[in-house]
């Protein structure tokens, strides 16, 4: 699996905006990726040094539309903390203001 295949998209919520000031970023990642693969992918794609990676797996909620029952997709989030000496991720710089 390549680095660009692991990181699917950034999570842009109020809580993730608050964490940008302490160099903590949130991404939706591939469900099969582990912490070391996520760390390597973030370092390769954005050119930063990663201190810590925390992951969270969200099971899809059951939803129903009348008689039919379905499920939302499962996702995996990665909370990536950068080292103090590392530069910031430029994509998030304009959002942190």
N, C-alpha and C positions, 0 to 999 in steps of 0.2 A: 504494500500500500504506500503510495507516495504522500509527501507532506501536504500537498494541496488537496488531496482527497480526504484527509483526516479532518481538517477544519471546514465545516460546512458554512456557518455564518456567525456573525457576532450577535450577542443578545443586547438589545437596546431598551432598557427599562430604567425607571427612576433609581432603583437600587443599584444597578450596574453603573449608572452615571456617578453616583456618590463614591463608588469604589475606585474610579479612575484616578482620583487625587492621591490614593495610596498605591498606585501602580498595580491594581488588581483588575483583571479583565475577564469577561465571561464570553464563552463561545459555545455554540452547538457543534458537537463533534460526532464522528462516526461511532456507532454503538459498539463496534468491535475493537476500537482503539483503546490501549491501556495508557497509564500515566506517562510512561517513558516515551511512548510513541507521540503522545500529545506534546510533551515538552520539546522533543526534537523537532516536531513540525512547526511549533510556534517560533522556535529559535531560527529555523531555516527560512520560513516565509517572511518574518518581520525583522530579522537581524537583531534580536534582543537576547538578554541572558535571563533565563527563568530560574526563580528560586524554589517555587513550590507549585504543585498542581493538585487540586481537589476535584473530584468528579462526583456527579449526581445522576442517577438514572431514573427517569420519570416514566412510569408505566402509563399507557394511554387510558383515559377515562372512558367508561361505557356511556354511550349516548344513544338515545332512541328517538326515532321520528315516527310516531304512530306505532304501528305494529313491528316495524323493522328496528333491529338493534345493531349498532355498529360500535366501533372503538376508534378513538383518536390515535394517531401514530405515537409510538414510543420514541423518546428522545434521550440523548445523553448530553449533559452540560459539563463544561470544564471551567473551573475558576482558576485562572493562571495569575500567580503573583510574581512580579519581576524583582530582580535584585536592586539594591539602592543605587548602585553605580550604573545601572543599565539605562539606556535611552528609552523614551516612551514610544508607544505605537502611534504612528502619525495619523492613522485613520481616526483615532479617538480624540486627538488633540483639539479639534474644532468643537467636539461635543462636550468637553469638560468645563466650558466656561459658564 
